[in-house]
Each structure stands twice: as structure tokens, then as C-alpha cells.
Amino acid sequence: MKYIEGTNVKITDGFWKAKQELNRNTTIHSVWNRFSDTGRIAAFNFDWKEGMENKPHFFWDSDVAKWMEGAAYLIAEKYDADLEAKVEGLIDKIEENQEDTGYFNIYFMVCEPDKRFTGRSLHELYCAGHLMEAAVAYYKSTGKDRFLKCMEKYADYIYKVFVEEKSAKFVTPGHEEIELALIRMYNATKNKKYLDLAEFFIEQRGNNSVDFPVTNDDLPKNDKYTQSHLPARKQRTAEGHAVRACYWYKAMADLAYEKNDTELAEACRDIFNDIITKKMYITGGIGASHLGEAFTVDYDLPNETAYNETCASISMMFFAKSMMKLENNTVYADIIEKELYNGMLAGLSLDGKGFFYENPLEINLRNHIRHTSVCGTDRLPITQRKEVFDCSCCPPNVNRTLATINEYIYAVDGETLYVNQFMSSEADFEGVTVKQTTNYPVDGEVELNFENAKIAKIRIPCWCDEYTVSGEYKVEDNYITIENPKDVKINFVMKPVLMKSNPGVGNNVDKVALMYGPVVYCAESVDNIENLYSLYINKDIKADVLYNGNYGMNEIIADGFVSKPANALYSKYADNLEETKIKFIPYSCFANRGESSMLVWFNVR
Amino acid sequence: MKYIEGTNVKITDGFWKAKQELNRNTTIHSVWNRFSDTGRIAAFNFDWKEGMENKPHFFWDSDVAKWMEGAAYLIAEKYDADLEAKVEGLIDKIEENQEDTGYFNIYFMVCEPDKRFTGRSLHELYCAGHLMEAAVAYYKSTGKDRFLKCMEKYADYIYKVFVEEKSAKFVTPGHEEIELALIRMYNATKNKKYLDLAEFFIEQRGNNSVDFPVTNDDLPKNDKYTQSHLPARKQRTAEGHAVRACYWYKAMADLAYEKNDTELAEACRDIFNDIITKKMYITGGIGASHLGEAFTVDYDLPNETAYNETCASISMMFFAKSMMKLENNTVYADIIEKELYNGMLAGLSLDGKGFFYENPLEINLRNHIRHTSVCGTDRLPITQRKEVFDCSCCPPNVNRTLATINEYIYAVDGETLYVNQFMSSEADFEGVTVKQTTNYPVDGEVELNFENAKIAKIRIPCWCDEYTVSGEYKVEDNYITIENPKDVKINFVMKPVLMKSNPGVGNNVDKVALMYGPVVYCAESVDNIENLYSLYINKDIKADVLYNGNYGMNEIIADGFVSKPANALYSKYADNLEETKIKFIPYSCFANRGESSMLVWFNVR
């Protein structure tokens, strides 16, 4: 199947329209301003000298490139002279400073010119990849190919260094990204050299003796960290740094699609399955540990220390979309939905300016102040979002993701039009049009108006086991399938539902999480009591569902119980509960009202 | 009240006789051998020079002193020429190397002679205190006063430096210990100067401007860490490093007793209450955090990372005994019993050679290997006991504690003889004798034969709500009170009981722990399944209680449930339990059969 690209789909109203407007009006500018404050924009002047402040970091090119990519999509959706001027200004600098060879990297041209292509872990090709993605986006958004030409020249140079001359100190990059970018370059230019280069990096990974043992940098000397423990097609489990991993798995899936490589596709399928059955939080968060920002062992999903990098959720959306393209299975669209409403979205504050790098599923404020008598603290995720980080990869990743939400909705395969996500929107593709009207995820009512469509297939979300459809339909592979569709009304009945974990997740045994449609809920102490652990949800869920305009989603007031306070520290076991109400808000909305304890997994009675 | 000292009480049989024999036959020798291996014994030769191995550490004097103290008690109980020769050999070295002034400290005489009394945190007076305790013990055990004379000379010198000349760089020691030791010196010698010196250190703590701000050492610059945040009599809560704290609280209680100081007694009572109602694990473990080995905030009792230093449990026994002497309330004897069978005992392996410094209430082996792709791990307690540590304070503390268990059993107050602990034993005090026969803690049957006792008061343990007594008795303040007692049979009915925590302990809400009499139980994966978190204890406890000779205590096989394995990572909530049996062993016996996951707090259904 093939997704309908952003230029052919417009989000017209509702929850995601508001988020896209927030991105356009606030987030994209806030990220630009913080990148200006921190020297990331000025670094493109190539005039940093030893002793000056704001020394360029070796990943800064990528931060700005992601911002450029996000701006490009916004320009395409609605022309914006300010954004265009900023992007064009940066392209000027790139063009001006790019080496004749094609090489372009601020850190390795300005700070460490002798170190080019010597450090596998120094994000050099990662930066190149993000610049290429931005160039492709800008080309497709505006038709202007100046930036793309620069990046073609750079890609040609990389091909020469890595494939022809083999003169770099490593064979494959420590941080993947360029693989997927090169396939985008191939799709944009049809130059097969870029697909070949992507294939080279993908097939060489974990398949050569140059990259290990690592001696030229200070990153973990463990090949799983960089997914270099096995050749791509032998990998079956998700390992190591989660963002690297999913950028890589996406590239593997894209290569499998381009080459019709069933063996590689099988590896991707198994890895995806490994993540969603053993290594993913209910919010879609992945990469449980801050050590290595990495996947760990099966069912190891602690809530308070959950790392769950925002970029990792975004990279999982990318991987899922590529798998959807490859295999057309609604499980992939379900995971995209999970990330959209939970894992990815939690990374952005409601005011559009603050970001979480880490997205825990539990905050116990007491644990942030428990060490009353010593210097030193436990390592815990921060409790309030920030506008910029030293390593600020997540904010511009949110920019470009929000600007491309429309690319996840519709897909085509032959005469079939797929409706994979539910957002008020309009699409127009080769004479077929569809208009969707919905309040999703406030409720599950979806109205679809098709013109010239032969077959419509509308995904039944995995959380839904009760729905109504106007007119005739049949169900095939979790799709409501309608021939010659015209005006269709569907109601995916949403109600509060309690979820449980696989018992392998030890910390969640005997606990439940509240969901409503695709949205995972949490409770904050600001709405409840400080000791959220003493609360129990009533297992026969009784709840009021109330729309909150600030969230654009519902709050839920559920019946529950609370352990009565006691004097004794330990006493004979007996239930000592009294009835109470518990107020829940969407998980993605936590930490927007000052510091608060927060919990997703609750006792149940 | 007054405890009957060890020289008048003999443990004759049963659980504690076996532990005392283990100490005599194995533990005391193993600790000596490891202290020899590591240079701690040779350090007393005063011949270490820069460049040689085994540089004396500033706390080594105390390690060996505690061993000497333990050996002294063993010699008193049954003469042992080998132990005596070792102690005498060390006393020779002390006498030989002690300065004419009276000063004695290996580190500050051999390694840093210019630094005497300049570093508050360098354990100088702590070492002095332990040497004094050993000297008192050896004097009372053998009647020989050579060692005691050395320490009197040292105490006189300390009095001169700290009280008269005030020439040290600090007023009170960073690590308390000398305060309680000086009161023991006073009791042994009746020289009031030592009580005065103890009082000086106690009253000056947190009450002078010299000790803070700390600038001369690298320990935490926080006065709570060293209990220096308030003057002694204003303190109401347990703060900071747990071992320092309880040595200090014991000294405060002992001073209150000696001076009949009701204000100081009230501070002690409140602090004790703060610990047992807010800061103690069900095992008696205290000092929840490895950061500062410290007490933290109320109800902060995480199980897997529990620090619970063995020395802290021992220091809590000391504090409780001093409070018992001060106020005669069975709550103090209950806490001693809790430490005896759980917190303290867990520090020693069943073979008598291995020690835990930290005593967690939960081991999840998966969390020790979870970081599969990076260098670096989470900081967790070790899972198997070791014979010696770099900081090896706990092993000789276990030596001296096991050798003085008999001092916790009987007490007198006027014509009343108190039976506070239950161990097969005989005591003889001023013409009154008592013989106790019991299998405690295997069962609760206790036979007591008194001669010449006017009134016997036998503690009703806090865990017991059902008991039988032969003959006439009344109950006063949790004591079975019998006039003119002769032969008395009591049965404190023991059965498996489920306990719960105060809901303030968030991680234990909706969980239960199994106890049998005073013994807290745990389950290990070696006896059950690896995923102990998926087990539930049946709330209507049904269990088989089976004696295990290796433990000297019972195992318990309890009815329970297990969450059935599932494929999905998340699914709609529904109970999915099947019946199972769960095998429990005494908590103190964990980690004796290789690495195993372990759990104390279980789900309940």
C-alpha cells in the first residue's frame, strides 16, 4: 500500500487541527528562538573560534535540519514568508560553506577538521541524514531544488568515501538515520546510487570487522547499543538505543519495500512484534532505561524511571508507517495511533513551548526530595517540561511530526482507499476524494464522504469491540470494507476501559490502567491526593466522562476507593478502604499545572 | 530497670545456642582471617610505610576493636586460649605503640601524623570509642585491666584536648560512638570524668558554631547527616546516617538514664517512635537509602533498593535496649526481637562466614542484567553475602552482637524479674535463678522455672494475640505477671499471619507480608517461579508450617494464586489467576542457595 502524501491531505478541524495550529503559531517559533539563544543557528555562519561561547556540538546540524524539515511542511500547507526566509537563509549558509567535495558538517569543518569520518559515534552521518531529509522535504514542499542539489552532492561524496575509497575509519554510522534519509533521497531523485548507498550501510551493519572493537570514541563498547550485533537480516529483537534502533528498523523496512526483500521484511516484522509484545509501555513509550537510552530485557518496564524518549516514540511511528506500507496490517496503524495520542504527544506541553525528553509513567514527588541528609540524589526524570535541552533532538522532531500528521491518515492500494486514522480532514488523490468529520478522540463518531472511490477500507481500532456502521459493509482483516462508498457514518463506541499488563511486567501485576478509546489516562496529585498509591479503581468501572477544552480531550471522574490513613506502620492485614472519586486526565496532558505526582497504573478493587 | 549482664546468663540450647556456637566455631575465626588477609591486624605493628600495600584506613582500628570485643565475650562464656592469645597480642601492640600522652590511632600516628584531630569526619573518636568498648568488655570478661588502663589514659587525653584545651579543629565527632563508649567506661571505672566527657560531646552536638560549616573534609555538608542539625534535646526525628544516628540516640538514652534527665528522655522517646512508626522496614531494617546510608523522609521504604545496613539494625538493638532500661516498655523489647530474628540476622549467612552490609527486601535478578546494550548498571544491593568488605564494619559487629544475645533476655527492677526474650537459658542474679526452655521461634511454648523470685513479668510479644499460661497470672502493661513464680508454662500461639503496611508506604499498598511469630518470611525464586511478582497469597491464609533444621526455623508452604502467563502485553482487565502453592522461608535465610530473586511483600487475593 501507499500512504497519500501530505500535499494531498489537509487536516480541517478538531484535535489535530488545533495541534497543527499550535505548532505553526507557537512551537516552531519557540524552537527557533531557543536554537538561536543557544548558538545553533549562528553555528551555520562557520565563524566559531576556540575561546568563543556556544561551541558547536557534533549533533547540532541535525537539530536545525529537523527544524528546517518541519518548517518546510508548514510552508507547503500554508505559505509562510517568515519561515521560508529562515529556511532560505540557512540554505544560503549551507551552500556557501559546503566544501567543493560535497562535504558539509559544522563541527567537523569548524571545530575538529582533522577528525572527519574518524569517529563512528560522532553523529556525522546522522547529521548528513537529517540534512538530506530536510532537503527532500523542502524540495517536495516548494519545488525548489537548491538544498536538494547540495545534499545530492554530499551523498555522492559519502558514496565515494564509504563505498569506493573506503577511506573512513568506520563502515557504518554509530547513530543510524542516513539509511532512511538516503531512501527518501532515492524516492525524490530516482537516483539509484542513493538506494545503493542505503543498502550498503544496511547490509554492512553488524557484518564487518572494522566497526568493532570500538576504540576511537567513548561510547559503550557494546555492539547491541548500535544494533551492530548481527547483520540486519539476522536480527529478530529490538536492542540498544531506541531512537537509533527504530530509525534503523524503518530503513530496513523501507529497503525491504523497495527491493521486495521478503527475508528483510521478516526480520522487520519479528522486531516490530518483539517491541509491541515485550518492550513497549502502554503509552507507546519505548527505550525503558536512561542508561544507553535503550531497550532492555523482556517485560522490563518500570514506570517511575521510564526513559521513553519523545524521539523514540516518533521513530516508532516512522517504523510502524513503513511496516504498514510493507504489509498493510492494522496492528501498525494501531501503534501509530497509540503514539499519536500518548507517547509522542506527552513530549509537548499544552502551551506548545515545553518539551519532555523523557516520559515516565509515574512521578512520586517524594522521591525527588527523599535524600534529606546528603549531597546527591537518585537519577529520576525531570518533572516539568523545558523549552530546550543541551541535547535538544526532541523539540524539532515534534515540529516535523506535528506538521506531517496528515500523512498518516489515508493510503491507497490499487482501487482501495484506506482510512487508517480518524481526524477531520480532506484528501484528494488521483480523482478520488474523501472528507472525514469527527470529534475523535473525544468520541468515536466518524462521518466519511467519498467521491469516486471503488472500495473503502476503514480501520477498526484495536481498542474497539463495539461499533455501528451506516449502510452495508463487511469486515476484512480489521477493516470495515465498503464497496462504492458514498456517505458513511461509523460510531466506534468509546467508553472508559480498564487495562492490565502481561504478568511478566512485575511492577504492574494486580494493577490497572484506564483508557478511553486510544487515549491512556493518568491521575495527578494536583487533582487528587498526594499519595496516589493509596487509590484503587473500582473494577466495575463507573465513571463520568467530561470534555475539557484545554486538553481537547475528555477528563474522567471514576469511582474508586482509598486506603484509610493509619497510625501503625505495620498491622494485621484487613481491608480498610473507603469510597472516593478519582480524577483522571489524558496521560499526554500530565505536568501542565506545576509539579505534581502522577500515576498511570493503579490498584483495583 | 536493669538488664542482667552476660556473665550471669547462659544460653543453653535452641536457636540462639546454635548461632552462638556458629559464632564461636566459625564466624569469629573467619572475620579474624579476613582481617589478617587485608592487613587490618598487621596494621597494629605500626610499621606501614608509603609504597607498601594495605595502607591502614582511618576506620580500621574500629574493625579490629569490635572483633576484640566479640572475642572478649566469647572468652568469658567459655575460656578460649587461642582467642585470648590473639586479644592479648593486640593489647601488647596497643600498649607498645600508645603515645605517652595517651593518644592511640594507627592511621593518625602512621599515615597522617600531622592531621590529628583536624578532620571531623575521619572517624578518629569513633575508633577511640570502639577501642574503649573492647577494653571494657575485656575487663569485665577477664578481670584484666591492662587494656582498660590504656583506654583510660586515652580518654583522659581526649578530655584534655576537647574540654580543657579545646585544641581540636572540631568540637564533636562526625561519626558518633565515643559517647556511648564513654558511658560504658564510666560504668566500668566509676570515674565521673568519662560521664562528663560523654555529656560534653552530647550537649555540644548541633549546639556550636565550630563544627559547621564543614570545610575540612569531603563528607556531605549537611548537618542532618551527622545529627548535628539541632541540639540533642531538641531533636524529635531520626535523621541522617542510620548507624551514626542510633549509636548517638543510644548514648542520649544512656545519659538520660545516668542523669535522670527527663527532657533528654523525651527526645529519645520521640525519636524512637519516629523510627518505628515511619522509618523502619518490617524486618527492622533502617536507613533506607544508600546515599548517605541514611534515614530519609516518612514512609519512604522502597524494597529493592533498601540499604538497611546490618550495623544499623545492631545499633537499633542498642538504642532499644537503652530505652528499655530507661522506660521499661515492651515496645522496645519487641523491636529488639524484630531485629534479632530479621534485620540483624539477615546480615550473616547460614554457614557463618558471609555477610551482607545491605539487606534489601526484594531482589529482582532481571534488574541486575537489564542493561544489555550499555556499559553501566543501576546501583543495586549485592545479591550474595561476602566474607569481608573494604568497609567491613558489619562482620565484627555481628561477632559481638551474637556473643551478647544473652544480655537481652532478663532484667530486674527491685523485686521483679523480667523475662523479655525467649531463648533456652539460665540466669542467676543475686540469689534469684530462672531456667527457660523453649523452641522459640519454631513454636511459642515457653517453660520457665524460677527459684527465689518474688515477681516475674514475662513479656507478651506484640505479634501475639492468643496465649495460654499455666497457673494464676494477671496482665500488666503487656507483661504476664506472676507472684512467687515457680514452674510456669506459657504458649504464645504462633501461626502464619498476613501483615500490611501503612498506606503511606506507597509501594506496599495492596500487598501483604507473611509472619510467623516474630519471624518475617520471604519467598525466593529458587523455591518458586522466577517471576515472584505474579504470585498472590490467599488472604484467608492456609499454610503448612514445616521445621527446617538448616534454618533452625520453619518454612511455610502457603496457598496462593499465580497470574496465568499471557501473550499480549496489554489486554482488557480480568482476573486470570490459578491456584498455586508458595514456599516461604525466614527472611533472614535468603541468599543462602546461590543467586535468586526474593520478595517479602506479595499481592493478596
Interface residues (C-beta under 8 A of the other chain):
Chain A: P220 K221 N222 K224 Y225 E239 G240 H241 I276 T277 K278 M280 I282 A288 S289 L291 G292 A294 F295 T296 V297 D300 N364 R366 N367 I369 R370 H371 T372 S373 V374 C375 G376 T377 D378 V497 L498 M499 K500 S501 N502 P503 G504 V505 G506 N507 V509 D510 V512 A513 N531 L532 Y533 S534 Y536 K539 S563 K564 P565 A566 N567 A568 L569 Y570 S571 K572 Y573 A574 N603 V604 R605
Chain B: P220 K221 N222 K224 Y225 E239 G240 H241 I276 T277 K278 M280 I282 A288 S289 L291 G292 A294 F295 T296 V297 D300 N364 R366 N367 I369 R370 H371 T372 S373 V374 C375 G376 T377 D378 V497 L498 M499 K500 S501 N502 P503 G504 V505 G506 N507 V509 D510 V512 A513 N531 L532 Y533 S534 Y536 K539 S563 K564 P565 A566 N567 A568 L569 Y570 S571 K572 Y573 A574 N603 V604
